[in-house]
Amino acid sequence: QVQLVESGGGLVQPGGSLRLSCAASGIIFSINNLGWYRQAPGKQRELVATITTIGITNYADSVKGRFTISRDNAKETVYLQMNSLKPEDTAVYYCNVFRGALSYWGQGTRVTVSS
């Protein structure tokens, strides 16, 4: 049974930082691509960042230069370091593990950027 457990969300002031973590179990972590998505109130879920099995990363234009996705295969965990946070980054952030037609999602962790 695949489980993805996100953590690290919370309330932060504009300009602040957070690091999200997503711990995986029930899969062979190292052979899967990984991603972070987010869904703001009233909006569709959108891609934030992805990282391939060999560490190639891709980012949404809105977070380039501010967010960094990384993976630790030994810990079976994917991270999202978020710096210079803006109110528009407020959303529920979801971890995604995907390979071919297979795709798994975490339950989400809420990030609120507000003064």
N, C-alpha and C positions, 0 to 999 in steps of 0.2 A: 504494500500500500504506500503510495507516494504521499509524503507530507512536506509542505513548505510552511515554515513559521517565520513571519516577519517580526521585527522588533526595531525600536529606536525612534519611532515617531513621537510627536509631542507638540507643544506650543513653543514657538521661538519668535524673537523679535526680528523685524526686517534687518537684513545685513548679517544675521547670525548663521550658524552652521548646525547641521545634524548629520549623523551617520546612520543609515538604515542597514540592517542585516537581514538576511534570509537564510535560514538553516534548512537544508534539505535532507530527507531520508527516504529510503525505499527506491532509490534510483542509483545508477552508476553515474555519479555526478560529473566526472571528468569528461564524459563523451557527449554531454549535453550543452547546448547553447543556453545562455541565460539573459534575462532582461528585467527591466523595471518599467512599469506602466503607472499611470496615475489617472484618477477620475475626480474632477472637481464637481461641486454641486451643480446639477442641471446641465452637465456637459458629458460628452462621450469619453470613454476611456481612450487615452492617448499614450503613444510610445514615449518613454523618457530616454532610455539607453539600453543597448544590448552589448553583450560580449560573447565572442565565439569560443570554441574549445581551445583555440590557439591564441586567444587574447586580443583578437581584433575587436575594436570598440566602435560603436556608432551612437550618436547623440541627436536628440531633437535640437533644432536650431535655438529654441528658447532656453536651453540649459547649457549649451556649449560654453566652455570656459569657466563654468561655475560648478558643474556636477562631474563626478568621476565614478565610473563603475569599475569594480574589480572583483576578482574571484580568488578563493583559496580552496583548491581542490582537496587538500589534506583535511581541512575542516568542513568541507562540503557546504560552504557558505559563499554567498554573493553579497557584495556590499554596494551601497550607493552613498558616496560622500557628497554632501550638498553644502555648498558655501554661498555666501552673498545671497541669502534667501530673500525672496520678494513675496509680497502678499499674493501675487498671482500663482505662486507655487503651492498654495493651499490646496490640498486634495487628499484623497486616500491613495496610498501608494501600494502597488501590487507587484509581487515577485512572480516571474514566469520562467519556467524551464521548458525548453522545446527542442525537439529533434525529429526531423521529418514531419509526419502527420501527428505526432504526439505533442501534447501541450498540457502543462499543469500550472495551476495558479495557487497562490497563497490566499489567505483570508483578508489581507490588507492591513496597513497601519496608517493611522491618520496623522497628517502633518498640517499644522496650522501656523501660518506666519502672520503675526499681528502685533501691534504695539499696544 
